Amino acid sequence: MKTVSVTMRVEPQLKAQAEFLCEQMGLTLSTAYTMMLKAIVRTGSIPFEIKADSFYSEANQRHLQAAIRRLEAGEGEEHELIEC
């Protein structure tokens, strides 16, 4: 079957990480991309969930800005960030 080349730009570290993981699975990046493209065509969708981080939603940003204004006005209480 005839093939075409696809050119894309990614960060070098991301490419290296993906190549390493694909190699661990016995795949090349080219094979992994082909698998993903076939899944897109077969399902008519991206084969994994894509969603925005709610931290950056307009409502949350408004809430954070209001909290910052309250703190700057001497109201409220500052808390440490807890990583989950």
C-alpha positions, 0 to 999 in steps of 0.5 A: 500500500502506498504511504505518505509522509506526515510532518508535525512539530513537537517538543524534543523531550515529548518525542523522546518520551513517546519513542521510549514508551512505544519501544517498550511496547514493541512499536515505533512512533510511526506505528503508534500514529497509524494506530491512532489515525485508524482509531479516529477514522473507525470511531469518528472521534478522538480515541481518548477523552479531551477536556479542559482543566476546570481551574482555568474556567471563567467562573473559577478565575473570577472566584480566584480574582475576588479572593485575591482582592479580599486578601489584598484588602486584609480580609480572608485567610491565606492557605497553603496549597495542598498537592493531591 
